[in-house]
Amino acid sequence: FFFCMGVEDNIVANNLFAGNAGHGIGGLGATGDVRNMVSSNQCLENGKAGIHLDGGSHNTVTNNVCRSNSQTEKGKWAGIHISKPTKKAVIMGNHCLDDQEEPTQAIGILEEDGCESNVIQNNTCSSCDE
């Protein structure tokens, strides 16, 4: 699933995004996306991140499962990857794991330098670095 330019006030919920070459859910925030909610999705074994925020503000990512992502670039992408200049996002209640014999997902949740005032709490990361 890809957010495009200027997406506002949308809900992406209760979906399965699995086996994609890129991100399970990507583009959130890149061109001014604001006040969107990504909730209760499963992002499994995608090529890059399970969920990728790359800008925007006031977006919410809650109660998602991101498992065994970064399949095409092993060790590069997190379950939830937050790129600059993401600001005022809420990332809560997500579960990030990599249960493969040889893990590919670099980390559960990664917030890059240059992000501002994001709330990241009550997430669970297992079988990959926090």
RODRENNU-949868 format. One record per residue: residue in three letters; x, y, z of N, C-alpha, C in turn. Coordinates in steps of 0.05 Angstrom, whole numbers, plus 32768, in hexadecimal, padded with zeros to 4 digits. Each point is the difference from the previous one (the first is absolute). Layout:
! RODRENNU-949868
ALAXYZXYZXYZ;...
***
This chain:
! RODRENNU-949868
PHE80117FE980007FEF80178000801280198000;PHE7FFA80137FEF801180187FFE7FEF80198003;PHE8007801180147FF4801A8002800C80137FEC;CYS7FEF800F7FF2800A80127FEC7FFE801D800A;MET800280137FEF8002801C80087FE8800B800F;GLY8006800E80167FEC800F800F7FE97FF0800B;VAL80047FE880087FEA7FEF800B7FFA8009801C;GLU7FE7800680067FF7800A801A7FE87FF0800A;ASP80017FFB801B7FE87FF6800E7FF67FE57FF5;ASN80117FED7FF97FF87FE67FF780077FEB8014;ILE7FF27FE97FFF80057FEA801180077FE77FEE;VAL80167FF3800780087FE77FF380007FEC8016;ALA7FED7FEE80007FFD7FEE80177FF77FE47FF8;ASN80097FEC80107FF87FE47FFD80067FF47FE5;ASN801980057FF680097FF57FE780187FED8004;LEU80057FF07FEC80187FF07FFE801180097FE9;PHE801880098006801380087FEB80187FED8002;ALA80037FED7FEF80147FEB8002800E7FFA7FE6;GLY801A7FFD800280107FF77FE9800480157FEA;ASN7FFD80198006800480157FEC801E80067FFD;ALA800880097FE9801C80067FFB800A8018800F;GLY7FEE8014800580068017800F7FF67FFF801C;HIS7FF78016800B7FF58001801B7FE47FF48000;GLY7FF87FF680177FE47FF780037FEE80187FFD;ILE8005801480117FF2801A7FFE801680157FFE;GLY800080107FEB801680137FFC7FF5801B7FF7;GLY8013801380007FFA801B7FF67FF080118014;LEU7FFC7FF680187FF080108013800F80198009;GLY7FF780167FF6800B801A80088012800D7FEC;ALA80087FF27FEB8014800B7FEE7FF9801B7FF4;THR7FE780047FFA7FF9801A7FF37FE9800D800E;GLY80038003801A7FEC800F800F7FE97FF0800A;ASP80027FE680037FEB7FF0800B7FFC8006801E;VAL7FE7800680087FFB8007801B7FE77FF3800B;ARG80007FFA801A7FE97FF6800F7FF57FE67FF4;ASN80117FEE7FF77FF87FE67FF780047FEB8016;MET7FF07FEB7FFF80037FEB801380057FE57FF2;VAL80157FF2800980067FE57FF67FFD7FEE8019;SER7FEC7FEF7FFF7FFA7FF180197FF77FE37FF9;SER800A7FEE80117FF77FE4800080057FF27FE5;ASN801780077FF380087FF27FE880157FEC8006;GLN80047FED7FEE80167FED8001801280057FE8;CYS801980068006801480057FEB80167FEB8003;LEU7FFF7FEC7FEE80107FE8800380127FFA7FE8;GLU80197FFC800580137FF67FEC800180117FE7;ASN8000801B8004800280127FEA801E80067FFA;GLY8006800A7FE9801B80057FF7800F80158010;LYS7FF280158008800C801580107FF38001801B;ALA7FF88017800B7FF48002801A7FE37FF58000;GLY7FF77FF880177FE47FF980037FEF801A7FFC;ILE80078015800F7FF3801A7FFE801680157FFF;HIS7FFE80127FEC801480157FFD7FF3801C8001;LEU8007800F80147FF8801C8002801780117FF6;ASP7FFC80127FEE801680107FF67FF9801E7FFD;GLY7FF5800A80157FF9801D80017FE38003800B;GLY7FF580167FF97FE4800680097FFF8005801E;SER7FE8800480097FFC8006801D7FE57FF68009;HIS7FFF7FFB801A7FE77FF8800D7FF47FE67FF5;ASN80117FEE7FF67FF77FE67FF780027FEC8017;THR7FEE7FEC80007FFF7FED801680037FE47FF5;VAL80117FF0800D80057FE47FF97FFD7FF08019;THR7FEA7FF180027FF97FF180187FF87FE37FFA;ASN80077FEF80137FF77FE4800180047FF07FE6;ASN801680057FF380087FF17FE880147FEA8007;VAL80017FEB7FEF80147FEB8003801380037FE8;CYS801A80038005801480017FEB80137FE98005;ARG7FFF7FEC7FEE80107FE7800580117FF97FE8;SER801A7FFC800580137FF57FED8001800F7FE6;ASN8002801B8002800280117FE8801D80037FF9;SER800780127FEE801B80047FF5800A7FE87FF1;GLN7FEF7FF37FF180077FE77FF2801380057FE8;THR7FFE80167FF2801180057FE9801A800F8008;GLU8000800D80178017800E800A80057FF8801D;LYS80097FE8800380037FF4801B801080118013;GLY7FF480058017800D801080147FFF801E7FFD;LYS7FF3800A7FEB7FFE801D7FFB7FE8800D800C;TRP7FE97FF37FFF7FE6800D80077FF57FF6801A;ALA7FF38012800F7FF37FF980197FE47FF77FFA;GLY7FF37FF480157FE47FFA7FFE7FF080197FFB;ILE8006801580107FF4801A7FFC801880137FFE;HIS8003800D7FE9801680127FFA7FF6801D7FFE;ILE800B801180127FF7801C8001801680127FF6;SER7FFD800B7FE8801580107FF47FFB801E8005;LYS801580107FFF7FFD801D80027FF1800A7FE8;PRO7FF1801580017FFA801180187FE67FF9800D;THR7FF97FE780057FE77FF9800D7FFE800F801B;LYS7FE8800C80057FFD800E80197FE37FFC800B;LYS7FFF8000801A7FE77FFD800F7FF07FE87FF9;ALA800D7FEA7FF97FF37FE77FFB7FFD7FF1801A;VAL7FEC7FEE80017FFB7FEF801780047FE37FF6;ILE80137FF2800D80067FE47FF97FFC7FF0801A;MET7FE97FF380027FF97FF2801A7FF37FE57FFB;GLY80067FEE80127FF27FE6800180067FED7FE9;ASN801680057FF280087FEF7FE980117FE8800A;HIS80007FEB7FF080117FE9800780127FFB7FE8;CYS801A8001800480137FFC7FEB80117FE78008;LEU80027FED7FEE800F7FE88006800C7FF57FE6;ASP80147FEF8004800C7FF17FEA80057FE4800A;ASP7FEF7FEE7FF780017FE4800B800D7FED7FEC;GLN800F800A7FED800E7FEE7FED80197FF5800C;GLU80097FEA7FF580197FF4800A801780137FFC;GLU8001800E7FEA801380157FFB7FF1801B7FFC;PRO7FFE801080157FF080197FFF800A80137FEA;THR7FED800E7FF4800680137FEC7FF9801D8009;GLN7FED800380117FF7801A800A8016800B8013;ALA800A80187FFA8017800B800E7FF98005801E;ILE7FE9800A80057FF88009801B7FE280028001;GLY7FF5800180177FE3800280027FF6801B7FF6;ILE80098016800D7FF8801B7FF9801980117FFF;LEU8003800F7FEA801780127FFD7FF5801C7FFB;GLU8009801380107FFA801D7FFB801B800D7FF8;GLU8002800B7FE88018800D7FF78004801B800E;ASP8018800980018006801C80097FF180137FEE;GLY7FF88017800B7FF280147FF07FE27FFE8001;CYS7FF57FEC800F7FE47FFF80057FF980118018;GLU7FE7800980037FFA801380157FE67FF8800F;SER80027FFF801A7FE97FFF80127FED7FE87FFA;ASN800C7FE97FF97FF07FE87FFC7FFC7FF2801B;VAL7FE97FF380037FFA7FF0801880037FE37FF8;ILE80137FF2800C80047FE47FFA80007FF1801A;GLN7FEA7FF280067FFE7FF280197FED7FE87FFF;ASN80037FEE80137FF07FE9800480007FED7FE7;ASN80167FFF7FF280047FEE7FEA800F7FE7800B;THR7FFD7FEA7FF2800E7FE7800880117FF77FE8;CYS801A7FFD800580137FF67FEC800C7FE7800B;SER80007FEA7FF0800C7FE78009800E7FF37FE9;SER80157FF0800780107FF17FED800E80127FEB;CYS8002801A8007801180127FF1800880168013;ASP8015800F7FFB8008801580137FE980138004;GLU7FFF800C80187FEB80138006800480197FEF;
***
